[in-house]
């Protein structure tokens, strides 16, 4: 690559560092933030479900707007500023329905971060297929470094909503600052105006697989850190979260080579099996060592799955529709699955407990076998 291309790779790596730095607060601490505001498990499930369902509506609207205008950087900045506003409002005592509205708008804007950044990167990153893993692991490193630092040095108090909110605001400000180092997208006005919104059946089958993956994983994202805090009395959850993010780094880095070696079908199957094993591990764990072992599977249940579907979208969609495609991935594959899984999970935990929920959710990836079979048939027919 030329020196100019190398500088672009560094610049995109920096924005992923900033993007996932703020996730060190949202992923493990949002559920604790809500718990510390005295909401019950079923209410937390509904609130987190609202956060996820907002991720259906927000990226669909904002992603399409990005395709039409090409102003991805501006949209990211606006969405992050509004995320800070609505997160800050949640700390004020309010009726449950008002809190439900507030967290919906938090999710509506915050959930645009990943699809807008991925779309911006897909247009501007040189040799996207081979370089995406390199810039994406910088995001994972950002998550690991920030999460570990906050926990190790005791900078964040998981039992203090104000502490959680403070660090969310600080890291969002850092994320916004990194965007100034990113060059504009490398696609033409003519390409942008060709957006048709037509997406292939293969794309939709890939989204169906992601849906079942995320449906099962919603029990992790919505309740795992409550589970280990209440069951195993683990307070420094940032370190447990950092372990999962750290272990995904090498897999993301080699995903392009894995696709060339094994193909999409085998790798999608591996991710579904890994999710099932991870949830069942949490269900039957008899010591915290089993929990830590389950965290190692994050390399496949999220790391491989995310890099895999991004490559799949890059290959199966037109550049002018990529913002919409990324938005659908976040909206239906992530948001809708998260809403259903989180809402149902809250009631399951309240009625039967954490272990029973993880057992049930460990069976859900089986549903992904049907769209995977159809993908295999279509890819075989195209060869």
Secondary structure as UniProt FT lines:
FT   HELIX           3..36
FT   TURN            37..38
FT   HELIX           41..69
FT   HELIX           72..89
FT   TURN            90..91
FT   HELIX           96..110
FT   HELIX           112..124
FT   TURN            126..127
FT   HELIX           128..152
FT   TURN            153..154
FT   TURN            158..159
FT   HELIX           161..178
FT   HELIX           179..181
FT   HELIX           189..192
FT   TURN            193..194
FT   HELIX           201..232
FT   HELIX           237..284
FT   HELIX           288..296
FT   HELIX           299..304
FT   HELIX           305..316
FT   HELIX           319..321
FT   HELIX           322..328
FT   HELIX           329..336
FT   HELIX           337..351
FT   HELIX           354..361
FT   TURN            362..363
FT   HELIX           364..367
FT   HELIX           368..382
//
